[in-house]
Amino acid sequence: MGSSWFTTHQLIAELIIHARIQNHPCLTEDAHKSTLFYVPFYGGLHASSKFREPNYTTRDALAVELVEYIQEQKWWKRNSGKDHFMAFGRTAWDFMRNDEVADFGANKLLNMSPVKNNMSVLVVERHPWEGHNQYGIPYPSYFHPSTSSEMVEWQNNMSYIDRIHLFSFVGAPRTGKKKVVTRDKVIKQCEESSKCLILKCGHGPSKCHNPREVVKVMMTSNFCLQVLGDSYTRRSTFDSMLAGCIPVFFSNHTAYSQYKWFLPSDPTTYSVYIDLERNHSIRIEEELLKIPMDEVERKRRTVIELIPTFTYAHPNSTSYGFEDVVDVALKALSDHVTSLLRSPTLLDLA
């Protein structure tokens, strides 16, 4: 690992996206030419600072002020904000508090009508049922290359590395939630298998905070178990695929309903699905051993080919030579807005 690797926090996608947009070749200062208007609000960072605020009016104050402000702007009024978007590094659930479940979510930003009915929102986890204007973007992993040669070199390395473990799991046990049952089963099965490598995480100092240690586990495994954590999705999904490890999912909402701009529509081409909730007796090791080696190789090739798509290029780079997360998202948003407004496609930002 070299200069393209960083100890990137999993919840800072909004900062990276803002930095990338500021340096993006499609950025324009002429709003008349713009298809998209980016609203640079660090909603995730703000939400993090207000989770323990007991006064809900205070929690919502900045979100309310933001929505009132942008509605007054000339370019919002042009298309009622349908060409405006925001990007957040936290899950949609953190911005969807409502009167029925008052203690759920930090604030009500995504439930406010101008946002919910007009804007597009990029989030690392969308609401699977209510997020009609929400689009899932990958969690940032640790790799932020500045050139295509760095990307190609990494992909080649992951293609030829010796994978000595059938499967692995990186994560911590959870308590107090119904969905931890599946996680406990997965951890138990991994611990009981001689073919599984586990890296347990927890509070305080941990190898899980060291990118080198995390990626080392995944790059020596054929399959990486991606079980539910605090929510449906996991940054570990993208850590593992970056390492050329085939993800094994236990919920459709960990990836399949989330990242449609970034992952193939046919999940069998790059992943494995195991339904532990419906079949309590299923053995993960046995299921993975059933997969023919040529199919394993095909899945891995697809995973490695996808790496540029879910990688965030270094924000200071202007000629990185591949389409990264931000490029894919801006193109998809541009197409969406163009279709919505029935106007010619022009990928420019204001």
N, C-alpha and C positions, 0 to 999 in steps of 0.2 A: 504494500500500500504506500502510495506516494503523496504528492502535493494536492491531488484531487480528492483526498479523503478528509472528512471533518467529523467532529462529534456533534452532529446536527440533532437538535431537539425535535421530537416527533410532531410538535404542535406549532411550528413556526412557518408553515407553508405560506401564510399571508405576507410575511416579511420577504420571503424569497420571491414570491410572485410580484410584489410591488417593485422590488429591485430589478427584476428581469424586465418588467414593463417599462420602467424608466430608461432602460438601455436597449429597448427592442427596436429593430429596424422598421417596424410598421407604425411606430409612434408618430403622431402628427400634432402640431400645435394649432392647426386649422380645423376647428370643430365642424365646419361645413363639410369637410371631407370624411368625417368619421362615421364608421358603422357602429362602433362600440364606444361606450363611455365607462371608464373604470372609476369606481368610487374607492379611494384608498383609505378605508377605515379598518383599523386593527381591532376588529370585533372580538377576536379570540383572546387577545391580551387584555382587553377591557373586561371581558366576561370573567377571566381568571381573577381579576382584582375585586370582583363584586359577588362572588359565590356566597360569601358569608354575610353579606349585607342584609339585615333583617327587614329593612324598609324597601318594599318592592317598587315604590315610586322612585326612590333613589336609584335602585338597580336599573330601572328603565330610562332614567333621565337622559343619558347621552344618546341612546337609540332613538328616543322620541325627538330629541333636538336634531339629530342627523336627518331623519326622515322629513321633518318639517323644512329643514334647510334645502335639501336637494329638490324638493317639490317646487321651491320658489325659483329654481334656476331656469334660465332660458332654454337650455338644451334638454332638460327633463320634459319641458312642455311640448317640445317638438314632436315626440312620440309617446308621451305619457310615461316616460321612463322605461319603455320596453327594450330600449337599446342600452340600458345601464346594467352594470353587474358589479358584484362585490365578491371577494374571496376571503374565506376564513380557514384558519388552521385548526379549528376545533370542530366537533361534530355538530350537526344541525340541532340535535336535542338541546344543546346549551343555549339556543336562541329561540326556543319554542315554548316558553312558559305561558300558561293560560290560566284563566280564572278557575277552571275546573280542577286543575292540579297545580295549585299555587306554588308549591315548593319544588317544582320540576323545572330545571333550566335556569340559567342565570338571568335572562331577560326575555322580552317578548318580540324582539326585532323581526324575526322571520314570520311572526304571526300578524304583523301590522299590514294592513291592506295594501298600501302602495308597494311594499316589498313583495308580499305574497302573490299579488295579482299582476304585477308589472315587471319587476326586476328579475334578473337571473342571478343565482347565487352558487358559487363554487365552494364546496365543503369537503373535508376528508371523509365524512360519512353523512349521506343524505338520509332523510326520513323515507323508509321504503314505501309507505302508503300515502303520505300527505305531501311529499316533496316534489310536486309536479314542476316547480321552478328551480329545484336544487339539482346540481350535477356533481357527482362524486369525482374528486381528484385524488391521486395517490398521496399517501403520507410521504414526506421527505425521508429518504434514507441517507446514507453517509457519503455517497459518491456524487461529486459535482465536477465533472470534467470540463475543461475549457476547450478541448479540441476533439475532433472525430478520431484522431489516432489514439488518444487515451481511451476512448470508448471501445474502439476495435480491439485494442490490446487486452482490455479487461474481458471482453466477450470471448476472445480466443483462449485466454487463460481458463475461463470457466468451462470451456468446451472440452478441455483435455485433462482437467484435474482428476486425480484418483479419489473416487467417492467410496470410502470404506464402510460407511454406515447405511443401513437400509433406510432408516428414518430418524428424525430428531425432533426435540421440542425445546424451545427457549421461552421461558416465562415463569410467572409466579403463581402459586395457588391463590384462589379467591375465597372470600367468606361473605356470608350474609345475603347472597343472591341466589335465586333459583337456578340460573344458568351455570352456576359453578359446578353443578352436578356433572355436566359433560366434561368440563375442564378437569375435575378430579379424576374422572374415568380415564381421560387421555393421559394425564400424568402418571397414574397408577400403571396403565398398560405399558407406557414407555419405561418406567422403572423396572418392570418385571421382564422386559425383553432384552436379550443380549444383543439384539440388532438395533437398539435405539440408543441414541446419545442425548442426554438431557443436560441443559444448562438452567439451573434454577435461579430465579431472580427474587429479590426481596427488598426490604427497606435498608437504607444505609449503603455502605460500599459493596459493590457487586461487579462481577465480570460482565454483567448485562449492560453496564454503562460504558463498556469498552468496545468500540466498533470492531477492533481486531478480533476479540474473543467471540463476539456474536457471529461475525461473518465466517470465522474459522469453523465453527460448529456446522453452519449451514452449507458451506462449500465442500464439506466432506460427507454430505448426506445426499441420498437420492431423493428423499421426500421430507418435507418439513410440515409439521402439524400446526394448523392455524385454527385454534379453537377460540371461542368467544372469550372476551376479556371484560373490561368495564362496559363495553358496548359491542355491537356486532363486528366491527372492523378492527384491524390490528396493523400497526406499522410493520410488524414482523412479516406480514405477507410480502411486502416489497423488499424488505431486507433479504428474505429467503430467495425471492426470484432474482434479485441482483446477484446472489451467489450461485445462480443456476440450479437452485433446489426447487423441485416440483411441489407446489403447495397442495396440502390436503385440507379440505374444508369440511366443516360440520354444520354449516348453516348457509343457505342461499344468500343471506344478506351480508356475509363477510366480504364478498367480492362480486358475485354474479349480478346482483341488483344495484350495485354501487358504481362500478367503473366502466361503463359501457363504451366510453370514448377511448379507453386505453387497453382493454382486454378483448380477445376474440369472442364473438357471439356464441361460439360453441365451446363451452367450458371443458369438454373432454380433451381438447387439443393441448391444454396446458396445465390441467389440474386433475385432482381426484376428489370425489365427494363421498363421504361416509356418513350415513344417518344413524348416529348412536342413539338418538332420542326414540326413534321408532323401533330399532332393533338393539335391545340392551345387551344381547349376548355376542354381538359382533366383535371379532378380534382384529384390531388394526393391522397387526403384523401379518396375519393370514391373508387379509384383503390385499395388502400391498404386494405380497409374494405371488399372488395370482396374476399380476400384470406382467405380460411377456416383456423381455428385455428390449426387444425392438420398439415396443410401444413406449417404454420408459425413455429410450433414446429420442424418439420423436417428440415426446412431450418436453424433454429437456431442451432440445433444439429450438422449439417454439418459445419457451421461457427465455432463453438467451437472446433470441431475436427480438424479443419484446423489451429488453432492458432499456434502450434509448427512450422508448415511449413513456416509461414511468420514472425516468431520471430527471432531476432538476439540474440543468446546466449551471455552471458557475455564473453568477450575475454579472461579473465584469467582462465576460467573454462576448464578443460580437460575431465571431466566425467559427462557432463550434462544429458546424458541419453535419448536424443531425437534428431531427425534430424531437424536442424534449416535451415534458409535461405542459409547459406554458404555451409552446407552439401548437400542440394538439388542442389544448383547451381554447385558445383564441380562434383557431380555425373553426372548431365546432361551434363556438358561440357566434362567430360571424355568420356561418351558414344558418344557424338557428334564427338569428335576428333578421337576416335577409329573407328567409322564408316567411317569417312572421310578418314582416312589413312589406313583403313582395316588392323588393327593390333590388337592383343589381348588387352583386357581391363586391365589396371593397373592404379589405381587411386593414383598416386604419383605426387608431385609437386616439382618444383625446383625454 
